[in-house]
Each structure stands twice: as structure tokens, then as C-alpha cells.
């Protein structure tokens, strides 16, 4: 019996140590290492000064603010579709925020854990307006630019076979090369997430008015963060960061009013901002960690609108990314 108890205690200690590994590493390093894309407008792309901006970047900043108390303590690692998961598996990055689609195989074969979806998307197509193409059947026999190592590559083949469309994929290992090739006229169409297409046309096309994103999407692309299996505490922090940003939007807590809202007498707001309850400590963090995260860049609605919404060059509708109370799918688990 004594041996069994000792073994159980050692096992629990081992699991606890593994679960806390990334959080401890980030705190000791004093810097969050965040995996992002090599350049998707609206999600993660460097500006003219080399500073990363976008929805995924704002999640990295919010995470650094919550864990380290400083949104600026982030090092961004630009990853391609081919090396993104390997970089996370090897420990090169602490978390992957790189508009990556969550799927069954990715969830069960990579040794990684998929966090909550922070952007609902779908695979779309862009063509030149003067091509006369109005729908996907018009792409029969067309050359389609697509990125290698993505769900888009697989879905393109699946959809074509299922619907009798004989398109010819032209595969690229880098999105920037794909954009140059498409806008250079070598492909009849290009396929990506619809949000990425909007960003590509807005920021990379010689004349955006010359291009049209077709109205049909051919897949579900639930995008969200990835962490490593076995890092339960860290994975929980990444998950609850997202829920906290949604909860903040639901409760009307913004970057501008967050400090003032700590004086609220609404229990849900008190728990979210750490002025009541003891929730942050359960994650190994300060109880006001979400207060710091929200102050870094605002709630989910603010992050969306600034980077991809009507206040951005992409001007995307909220759609499925609206909160549940406004017809969308974004729904925060309760902070209690």
C-alpha cells in the first residue's frame, strides 16, 4: 500500500510538472514565443517598420499581457504551412497562432491540442473580373493557385472529384510566391480561406478592383490556436484567454474602460477582471490576468473590428464570428 501511495504521488508530481512546463518556461524566459504566419493581412503580417499586426498577433499580445504583465514581451516566429506544427512540437514556439484549421487528424495525430476556435472561415476562390467567371463551374479546366501543406490543397481535390470540376492545381510552398504568381496572371484562380483572399486582394493586388472573390465557399475552416499535449495548464490558459475576450465583449468591458469596470458590482465582471474570486491563481496566474489581457488590445469585438472588420482594410462582416446573442457562434464559457 505504501509503495502504491508513493507511486501515485510521484506520478501526480510528474504530470503536474509536465503540465506546468510551458508556463514555467515562459515566466523564466520573460518572453512569449508566438508562432504566426509569414504574412496574412489582417491576421499576422509585419508593417513597414517590421512590427507584426493582426488578429493572431493581438492574441499573442493579450496572452503575453496576461501571463507576463506586458503585451510587448512577445517574439514572433514566422512559420510556413509546412513547418508550423513541427515548430510547436519541437518547442521552438510556445503557442501556435497561425490561422490554422482544426481537424480530426490534426487533433489526434500530431501530439498537439486544439484550442477554442477564434475565427470561423471557409475556403473560397478569387478570379479576375474580366475572366467572366461567376461560379465554381466556370473554373472547369482552370489552373488554380493553392498553398502546399494546407487543408485547401486536400479540399480542392475532394471538391473537384465530387462535383465533376477538372481544375489543375498549381501548388506553392510559400504564400507570398503564390500571390505573386496569381497576380502575375499565371493562374486563372487562387484558393485560400475567404478572409485571407480578402486580405490578399486588398493589400497585394496591383489594382484590387480588377479582382472578385466568388460567393461560394467549399469547406468549413475553424481557425484557432494549437498547444502541445501534456501542457494542460498552458493549454487551459490559452483556452480561457479566448473565452475571457468573448466574455469581455458580452459584458461590455473594453480596453478603454477595463480599469473603471473593476469597480463594477456585477459579479460576472468582478470575476472576469479579478476584483472578486480567486480564478487566476487556479491557472498559476495573477487574479487580474484577464484585466491585463483586455487592456492590451480590447475584447474580441475590438480585436476583430480593428484587424479584419469594418474598421480595417478587409471590411469583413462579423457573420459567424459574432457573439451568440447576435446570431454568431462566439460563446464564452462562464468565469465561475
N, C-alpha and C positions, 0 to 999 in steps of 0.2 A: 504494500500500500504506500509506504514511504517513497519507494522508487517511482511509483506511478505519479505521486504528487509532485516530486521533483521534476520528472519528465514533463508534466503538464505545465509547471511554472516556467521551465526552460523554453518550451515550445511557444508559450504565450509571449515570453520576452523576445524570442526570435521574431515572431510575427509582428509584434509591436515595433521592433527595431526596423524591420523591413518596411513597415507601413509609414514610418516617420522619416525614412531615408531622404527623400527629395526635399521635404520641408526643412530638415536639419541642414542639408547641403546648401540650400538657397539662403538660409539665415546666416550660416557660417561664411559663405561667399560674399554676402551683402549685395547680391546681384541676381536677378532673374534672367535666365537664358531662354528666350522665346523663339520657337520655330515659326517662321512666317513664309509667305510666298516670295518668289523672286520679283514680283511686280504685278499685282492685280489691283487696278484702280478701284478705290472705294473700300478695299479690304486690307491690303498691305502693299504699299509702294513708297519708295523714297521720293521726297520732294527735291526741288532744285538745290537745296542745301544738304541733301543726303539724310534728312530726318524722315523716319518712317511715319506714315499716316494711314488711317483706315479703320474699319470696324474691328478687324482682328487685332490690330495694333492697340486700339483703345481697350480691348480685353486684357492684353498684356500689361498695359499701364495700370489698369484697375487692379489686376492681380498683384503687381509689384507694390502698389499703394497699400493694399490690404495686408500683405504679408510683411513688407519691409518698411511701410510708412512713407514711401517715396515713389511716386509714379515714374520718376526719371531713372530709377535703378533697374533698367532693362537693357540687355544686349540682344539685338535681333540677329537671327541667323537665317539668311535667305535660302530656302530649300526648294528643290525641284520636285515634281511628282514622283520621280524615280528614287530620290534619296530621303524623302521626308520621314518615312516610317523607320528606316534604318537609323537615322539620326536620333530619333526618340528612343529606339530600342537600345542603342549603344550608350545613351546618357549624354550625347553631345548637346541636347537641349533638354530643358526641364519639362516643357509642355509644348504641344504642337497646336498652334492656332493658325492653320493654313487652309482655309476654305476646303476642307477635306470631307468627302461624302462618307457617311456612316452606313455600313452594310453588314450583313451577317458574317461573311467571310473575314472581313477586316476585324470584326468584333471577336472572332473565336480562333483565328489562326496566327495573329501577329504578336500575341503576348501583350496586347495593349487594351486599354479600357476606353470606351467611347463616352464622352461626357454628354450633357444635355444639348440638344440642337439649339444653336444660336442664330441660324438663318435657314429658312426653308426656301429651296430653289428648285429649278428644273432645267434640263438640258434643252437648249434652243439652237437656232441657226440664224446667221446673218448673211445677207446677199447684197449685191449691188442693185440699186433701184432700177437701173436701166437694163437689168437682165430679164425683166418681165416675170420673174419667178414670184408667185404669190403664196404657194403652199409647198409642202414637202414632196408631193408627187411631181412637181416641176423640177425636182433635183435628180430625177431618174437619169443615170448616166453621168452625173456631175462629179467633179473632183472636190472632195471635202477635206479641208484642213482640220486636224484633230491632234490633241496632245497625247503623247505616249504615256502609259502607266496610269491612266485615269479611267474612271468609270465611263467616261464619254466614249472612249475607244471601243469598249465592250458593247455599250448600249447602241452605238451606231450600227455595228454589225447585226445585233439582235433585231433591231427595229427594221432594218433593211430587208432581212430574210423574212420576217413575219409579215411585211407589208408589200413585198414584191418591188422594192425600190433598189435598183442596182447602182449604188453610188460607189465611188472609188476613193477610199481614204488615203490621204497623204499625211503621214504621221511625223510628228516633231517631238524632240526631247526637251525643247525649251519653248515656253510660251512666247517670248519676245521674237524668236525666229519665225514662229508660226504667224504672228501678227504681221511681220514684215512681208512674209510670203503672200498672205491673203491680200493685204492692202496693195501689194505689188502686182496683183492680178493673176497669180499663178493658179489659185483655187477659185472654183465657182461659188463656194460657200465655206463658212467656218462654223464649227460647233463647239460650244462651251456651256457652262452654266449661263442662264439667261442674264443674270446680274453681271457676270464677267463680260458678256458680249456688250452690254450697255456701256460698261466702263471702257472697253476696248474701242468702240466706235467713238465715244466722247473724247477720249484722250489720245488715241493713236492714229485714227483715220486722217488722211490728208484733208478730206472735206467730209465731215460727218453726215451732211445732208445727202451724200451720194449713196448711203447705205441704209438698209432696212432690216430690222430684226423680225423674222417671221413670227406670226402669232401663236404657233403651236410649239409646245414643249413635249418631249418624248420620254420623260423619266421623272422620278422623284429624286431630288438631291438634297437630303437633310445634312446640312453642314454643321460641324461642331468640333470642339477640342478633343484631343487624344492625350492620355497619360499612360504610364506603364502599369501593368498588372502588378499587384503586390504592394503598391503605394496607396493603400486605402485612404489614409489621412489626406494625402496630397490630392488624390482624385476627388475626395469629398469637398476639399476647399475649392477646387476648380468648378465642381458642380454647383456648390452653394453660392459661389460668386455670381454665376449666371442667374440663379433663382433670386438672389438679392437685387440684381439690377432690374429684373422684371418686377419684383415686389415694390421697389422704389417707384417705378413708373405707376403701378397700380395705386400707390398711396400718395402720389404727388410730391415725392421727395426728389429734388433736383440738385445739381452741382451748386447752384446759387443759394438754395435755401436749406441745405442739409444741416449746417450748424444750428440754424434757428430752429429747425424741426426737432432737434434733440430735446427741446423744452416742451414738446407736444405731450398731451395727456392721453393720446391714443395708444393703447398697449401694443398694437402691431408695429407702430412706428418706433416706439421705445425699444422693443426687442431688436428690430432691424438695425437701429443705429447704436445699440449697445448702452443706452441710458437706463435700461432695465434688463433683468435677466442675466444669464451667465453663459450665453451661447458661443461667443468667440473662443472662450477657453476650452470648450469641448473639441475644438479643432486645432488647439495649440497656438491660438492667435489672441491678440488683444480683443476685448469685447467690442471695441469701436472699429474693428477692421472694415466693416461694410461702410461706415461713415467715411473712412479714408478712401475707399474704393469709389464711392459715389462722387465725392468731391474731386476726384482725379479727372473725371470726364462725363459725369452725369449718369442718369438712369438709362435703361435700354433704349427708350424712345429717343432720348437726346443723342445717344451714340448712333442710332440708325439714321436719324434725320440729317445729322451733320455729315456722315460719310457716304451714304447711298440714297437718302431720301430726298424730299423736295428741296431741301436747303443745300444739296450737293449737285455737282455736275451730272450725276447719273439720274437724279429725279425719279427714283423708283417709288411706286406705291407701297404702302405697308403690306397690304394683302394678307397672306398667311402669317406674316411676321407682326401683325397687330396683336394686342393683348386679347385674351379670350373674351373679355367683356365688350370688345369692339369687333367681333367676328373673326379674330385671328386664332392662332394656335399657341401663342406665348402665354404660359400659365405658370405662376410661381408656386412651388410647394411652400407651405406655411412655415414661417420662422417661429416655431414654438416647440 
